[in-house]
Amino acid sequence: MTDIPAERRPPDAPVALHAEHWNTKVQEDISELCQRHVAQCPAIRSVAHYSNGILDFVVHAPGAEPLPSGPLVDHRIDAEGRPGHQLVRCVQDIDRSLAPLRTGELMRTVVATPTGALYCGRVKADQHIVGITVDGGRVDAMDDQLNDLVTELRAMMNLPNEYMGGMDVPYVVPDGTEGLKFLTGHAVDEPMEARLRGIWHRFLNHTDLQYLAYYRGWDLICVGDAFDSPRLGLRFLAIEPDARRRRYRDIAGGLRTDIARLRDALQSITRDPINRLVLDVQEGAIYIHWLPGGRSSDFLLGVTLDQHQVGNAERRLREVLSELPPAPRRLRR
């Protein structure tokens, strides 16, 4: 491990910890760019850089409390890098599980709780940035800053902008219910299903939020989508709408394992439950938002197929969530 001597740092400058293999003379522009972004965003506690799953360096805010270290951790950089190492491995596995959707690689992952969050951005294959915030109210600020960081890193490598997090496009009122389909799941929650059926036509649409499903106790209660809209025809040249619907149900079914692994990655940051998960792929995004007061098995799963609309789609999903009552405690079958 190599550290930047304290006498060479301004007192309010981020602290950089480099692994021994990291060549600071050749690759210092990457590290310095990360330091600038940490300095610009107080929401960010730290940023770590990984190549092929191996930690290269960590940049943390001045005065950041050290992360807990286990009995096998000898240096601070190892403790700082452990959450990101776990997250990168999990993200790579999730990426492989999303491949059948044919929506491109998983570029951005946000795992949020009420008191902190993890961010993972793919710069390119086997190169990742992991950010940590310990302020649950500033997750979006970290998210925006690190999207910019990853975009700048890609530009340094002459790689195109992938518009992580979407673009600043108009947020429009859905125009009609053309192509909308609503289905009831195998489980029964009549009050919540009736509530969702009553409001979904105001949110579900062919422009941004094109799929929305409600799960309780890991069981599908009801689901709606706009996949039959003629305006989405070009989105289904590589995969049929029914195949996509089945795939999203498979993703929900695999969440138990994913959530357990993501919680492990969060252990040294917060013990609070995950309340939001974003999987931003090259063509759209998948969002899982948990119902207030509910269990880890009670959630909404939303999807957009348009990368430009990633931000708008999640905004619409949050509006749906705000109109729902807390999740009931018991499920009637």
N, C-alpha and C positions, 0 to 999 in steps of 0.2 A: 504494500500500500504506500502511495505517495500522497502527501498532503501539501497544501499551499501554506507556507509559513505565515503565522499571524502578522508579523511585522510588515509583510508585503501586501496585506489586505486592508482596505478602509474598514473602520469599525462596523459599518452598516452593510458591508458587502456580503453576498452569499458565500458560503464555505464550500469548496470543492474537494472531494476525496477521490483520488484516482487509484484504480487497481494497478498493480505492478506492470501488467502487460500493456497498459495504455500509454502510447507514445505521445506525450504532451507537446512535443515540438512539431510533430507531423499533423496531429489531429486536434490541436488546441482550439481551432476555430469552432469545432462542434461543441466542446466543453464551454467555451466562452459564450457562445450563443445561448446555451442552456442557462448560464449564469445571468445573462442579461434578462431573460424572460422571468426567472425566479425573482430578480430584483424589481421587475416592473409590476409584479402581481402579488400583493401581500396574502392573497388567499392560498398561495402555493407554499406548503411546508417544505417539500423537497421534490426533486426530479432525478430519476436514475436512467442511465443509458445501458442497453443490453445488446450484445451482438451474439447471434446464435445461442441465445439464452444465457450467456455469460455476462456478468456485471462488469462494465467498463469504468464507470464513475458515478458518483452521487453528488448532487449540488443541493445543499439545504440552506434554508433561511438562517440568518444570524440569530443565535440564541434559541434555536429549535431544540426542544428537549430530546435527548437521545431515545431512540426506540428501544424497547426491552430486548435484551440479548439473552439467549439461552446458554446453557453450560458449555456448548461446543463452539460458541462464537467468541473469537479472540479479539477482533477489531471492530470499531464502530462501523466501518464501511460494510462489513458483512451483515451486521444487524440492520443497517439502513437498506441494504439491497435484498433482504430476504422476502419482504412482501411482494416486491416487483418480480422476483424470480418465480414465486408461486403463481402470480397473476399471469405472467407471460406464458407459462406452460399451460395454464387453463385456457387462456385466449387461443392458443394454437390448436388445442383440442376442439374448442367450440368452432373455430374457423373450419376445421375439417368436417364437423358435423353439419355445417351450413352449406357445404359445397353442392349438394343435390339441388338446392334452390336456384343455382346458376345466376346468382346476383353478385358475383365477384368476391373478392377477399374481404375479410373482416379488418377494417382499417382502424376503428375507434371503439373502445369499450369503456363505459363508465359504470362503476359499482358504487352506489351512494347509500348512505345511512343518515339518520338525523344528526350525527355528530362527526361525520368525516366521510371521505370517499377515496377511491382509487381510480386512476385513469390510465389506460394503456393505448398508445398510438403506434400504429405500424408505419415506420418510415419507408421501409422496403422489406422484401423477404428477409426474415431473420434479423431485423434491426428494429428495436422497439424503444419507445420512451414511456416511462411510468411515472406518473405524478401522484402526490399525496396531499390532501388537505385535511386538517383536523377541525374544520369549521363547516358544519353541515349546511349553513346558510349561504356558503360561497362556493358551492360546487360548480355552479354555472360559470363563475368567473374563472376558476381554474380550467375548466373545460375549454372555454373560448381562448384563453391564453395558450394552452398547450396545442390546440388545433393550429394556431398561428405558428407555434414553434415547429411542429412537424411539417407544416407547409414550407417554412423557410429551409428546413433541413433538406427537404426534397428538392427545392430550387437549387441549393448548393450542389446537388448531385445531378442537375439537369433533368429532373423528373417532374412530370406535370402535376398541377394542382388537382387534388381529388375532391375538393370541397367537403372536407370533413365537417360534420355538423350542419350541412346544407348551405344554402345561399340566402341572401337578403332579398326575398321575393315577396310580392303582396300576399297578405293573409286574407283570403276571400271567403264570402259566405257560400256554402255548398249550393249548387244550382240544381235542385231537383233530386229525385231518387232513382234515376235511370240506372238499371243494372244492379240494384241492391238486392241482396239475398240474406234472409235471416233464418237461422236454424236453431232448434232446441237440442241441447245435449242429452246425455243419458241420465244425468243427475237432475234433481228437482229443487228449485229455489224460486217458487212462483212470484213472490213479491219483487225480488231483484230482477228477475227476467222481465216482468211486466214493466218495471221502471226503465230498464235498458231499451226495451222495444219502443217505449214511448218517446225516448229522446235521441235514439241513434240516427234517425233520419236528419237530425240537425248537425250531426258531426261526421258520420261516415259518408265518403264521397269518392269520386274518381280522380280528384286532384292531389290530395295529400294523404289523409288517413283512409286507406283503402281496405283495411281489415281490422276487426276488433273482436276479441273473444273474452268472455268472463269465465274464470275458473274459481271453484270453491272446493276446498279439500282435495285439490289436485284434479277434480272432476270438471269437465266442461259443462257449464250450465246453458250458455247460449253463445252464438257466434253470428256475426254479420260481415259481409264484404261487398265490394263493388266490382268484383272480378269479371262479372258478366257484362259490364259496360263496354259498348263498342269502342269507346275512347281508349280503352286499355288493351286493345287487341295486340298491339305491337309488343306489349310486355309479356306475352305468352307464346312467343314463337318457339322458345326452347323448352317450355314446360307448360302443360295444360293446367287450367285453373283448378280442377279437382286434385291434381297431383300436388299443386302448391298448397291447397287447403290441408291435405293429409300431412304434408311436411311440417306445416306450422303446428299441427297437433302433436307431431312427434317431438318437436322442439319443446313444447310445453311439458310433454311427458318426461323429457330428460332433465328438466330443471332441478329436480331434487338433488341429483348428483352434482350438477354445476353449482348450485347454491351452496352446497356443503364445502366444495373446494374454494369458492370465492370467500366464504366466511373464514376459512383457514388463512387465506391471504390477508384478511382484515384484522386478524386477532391482535396484532401488535399495535394497531391504530385505534380500534374501537370494538366493543362487544355488542353494540346495538345491532338490531336486525336490519337487513338490507331492505330498503323501500323503493329502490329504482335501479333498473339495469338497462343499459342502452348498448345495442349491438349494431354499429353503424358500418354497413357493407358498402361496396363500390356503387351499387345500384339500390339505394334506399336504406332502410333501417328497421330493426325490430326493437320494440320497447316492452319492458315488463314493469308495470307499476303496481305496487301492493296496496290493498285497501287499508285505509286508516283503521286501526284497532283490530285488524284481522290477523290471521296466521300467515306463515310463509307459504301456505298452500292456497291463499285467497288473493287473486290478482287479475288485472287486466293485461292482455297481450295485444299490442297494436302494431301495425305494419304500414310503412309507406314503401312504394316501389320507385319513387322519384328522388334521386339524390339531392336535387335542388330544393325539395320540400321537406327535408329531414327536420329542420327546426320547426316549421309550421305544423307538421304532423304531430310532433310531441306536444306542442302547445295545445292542439286540439284534444289530444288524449288527456292532458291535465284538466281541461275544461270538463270533459266527461266525468273524470274522477271527482271533481268538485261538486257534481250534482248527484252523486250517489251517497246513500246512507252508509254508516259503518257496516262492515261485514257481520252478519249474524253469527252467533256462536255455534249453533247446531245446524246440521244439514238434514233435512227430511228426505227420505227416499221413498 
